[in-house]
């Protein structure tokens, strides 16, 4: 069997943690930030974990 190819666009967006969970960046920080409060923009800097409903789909894109 050949090896499974990693989806390169997903590899740039997601990282696996040591426990096997998947980290992602929060959405909404690239533009239209002038109308958002400074506190909400600060909160967008921290990453978060992918929901358990989406985790199985992303694991197929990132096999290794």
ChimeraX commands (.cxc) that place a marker at each C-alpha (Angstrom):
marker #1 position 0.00,0.00,0.00 radius 0.5
marker #1 position 1.29,3.49,-0.79 radius 0.5
marker #1 position 1.53,6.07,1.92 radius 0.5
marker #1 position -1.34,8.51,2.35 radius 0.5
marker #1 position -0.62,12.05,1.23 radius 0.5
marker #1 position -0.99,14.83,3.79 radius 0.5
marker #1 position -3.35,17.61,2.75 radius 0.5
marker #1 position -0.95,20.56,2.61 radius 0.5
marker #1 position -3.56,23.28,3.15 radius 0.5
marker #1 position -4.74,21.54,6.32 radius 0.5
marker #1 position -1.14,21.06,7.49 radius 0.5
marker #1 position -0.63,24.83,7.39 radius 0.5
marker #1 position -3.82,25.51,9.39 radius 0.5
marker #1 position -3.76,22.78,12.06 radius 0.5
marker #1 position -1.17,21.29,14.42 radius 0.5
marker #1 position -1.47,18.16,16.54 radius 0.5
marker #1 position -0.78,18.42,20.27 radius 0.5
marker #1 position 1.08,15.84,22.30 radius 0.5
marker #1 position -2.17,14.29,23.50 radius 0.5
marker #1 position -3.49,13.97,19.94 radius 0.5
marker #1 position -5.89,16.91,19.95 radius 0.5
marker #1 position -5.80,19.42,17.09 radius 0.5
marker #1 position -4.99,23.10,17.55 radius 0.5
marker #1 position -6.36,25.85,15.31 radius 0.5
marker #1 position -6.28,29.64,15.11 radius 0.5
marker #1 position -9.40,31.68,15.77 radius 0.5
marker #1 position -11.22,33.26,12.83 radius 0.5
marker #1 position -11.96,36.93,12.31 radius 0.5
marker #1 position -8.61,38.63,12.87 radius 0.5
marker #1 position -7.44,39.44,9.33 radius 0.5
marker #1 position -9.59,42.43,8.40 radius 0.5
marker #1 position -12.61,44.45,9.59 radius 0.5
marker #1 position -10.90,44.77,12.96 radius 0.5
marker #1 position -11.48,48.52,13.25 radius 0.5
marker #1 position -15.02,48.02,14.48 radius 0.5
marker #1 position -14.03,45.33,17.00 radius 0.5
marker #1 position -13.02,46.10,20.56 radius 0.5
marker #1 position -9.35,45.79,21.52 radius 0.5
marker #1 position -10.28,43.11,24.05 radius 0.5
marker #1 position -11.91,40.93,21.41 radius 0.5
marker #1 position -8.91,41.28,19.07 radius 0.5
marker #1 position -6.62,40.29,21.95 radius 0.5
marker #1 position -8.75,37.21,22.57 radius 0.5
marker #1 position -8.42,36.22,18.90 radius 0.5
marker #1 position -4.63,35.89,19.30 radius 0.5
marker #1 position -4.87,32.76,21.43 radius 0.5
marker #1 position -5.40,29.50,19.63 radius 0.5
marker #1 position -8.07,26.99,20.51 radius 0.5
marker #1 position -8.85,23.33,19.95 radius 0.5
marker #1 position -10.88,21.88,17.10 radius 0.5
marker #1 position -14.31,20.61,18.15 radius 0.5
marker #1 position -14.75,16.87,18.58 radius 0.5
marker #1 position -17.30,16.83,15.71 radius 0.5
marker #1 position -14.69,18.07,13.22 radius 0.5
marker #1 position -11.71,16.20,14.67 radius 0.5
marker #1 position -12.29,12.96,12.75 radius 0.5
marker #1 position -12.48,14.78,9.41 radius 0.5
marker #1 position -9.25,16.69,10.04 radius 0.5
marker #1 position -7.46,13.55,11.20 radius 0.5
marker #1 position -8.07,12.07,7.75 radius 0.5
marker #1 position -6.39,15.10,6.18 radius 0.5
marker #1 position -3.40,14.86,8.57 radius 0.5
marker #1 position -2.49,11.17,8.74 radius 0.5
marker #1 position 1.07,11.61,10.08 radius 0.5
marker link #1:1,2 radius 0.2
marker link #1:2,3 radius 0.2
marker link #1:3,4 radius 0.2
marker link #1:4,5 radius 0.2
marker link #1:5,6 radius 0.2
marker link #1:6,7 radius 0.2
marker link #1:7,8 radius 0.2
marker link #1:8,9 radius 0.2
marker link #1:9,10 radius 0.2
marker link #1:10,11 radius 0.2
marker link #1:11,12 radius 0.2
marker link #1:12,13 radius 0.2
marker link #1:13,14 radius 0.2
marker link #1:14,15 radius 0.2
marker link #1:15,16 radius 0.2
marker link #1:16,17 radius 0.2
marker link #1:17,18 radius 0.2
marker link #1:18,19 radius 0.2
marker link #1:19,20 radius 0.2
marker link #1:20,21 radius 0.2
marker link #1:21,22 radius 0.2
marker link #1:22,23 radius 0.2
marker link #1:23,24 radius 0.2
marker link #1:24,25 radius 0.2
marker link #1:25,26 radius 0.2
marker link #1:26,27 radius 0.2
marker link #1:27,28 radius 0.2
marker link #1:28,29 radius 0.2
marker link #1:29,30 radius 0.2
marker link #1:30,31 radius 0.2
marker link #1:31,32 radius 0.2
marker link #1:32,33 radius 0.2
marker link #1:33,34 radius 0.2
marker link #1:34,35 radius 0.2
marker link #1:35,36 radius 0.2
marker link #1:36,37 radius 0.2
marker link #1:37,38 radius 0.2
marker link #1:38,39 radius 0.2
marker link #1:39,40 radius 0.2
marker link #1:40,41 radius 0.2
marker link #1:41,42 radius 0.2
marker link #1:42,43 radius 0.2
marker link #1:43,44 radius 0.2
marker link #1:44,45 radius 0.2
marker link #1:45,46 radius 0.2
marker link #1:46,47 radius 0.2
marker link #1:47,48 radius 0.2
marker link #1:48,49 radius 0.2
marker link #1:49,50 radius 0.2
marker link #1:50,51 radius 0.2
marker link #1:51,52 radius 0.2
marker link #1:52,53 radius 0.2
marker link #1:53,54 radius 0.2
marker link #1:54,55 radius 0.2
marker link #1:55,56 radius 0.2
marker link #1:56,57 radius 0.2
marker link #1:57,58 radius 0.2
marker link #1:58,59 radius 0.2
marker link #1:59,60 radius 0.2
marker link #1:60,61 radius 0.2
marker link #1:61,62 radius 0.2
marker link #1:62,63 radius 0.2
marker link #1:63,64 radius 0.2
view
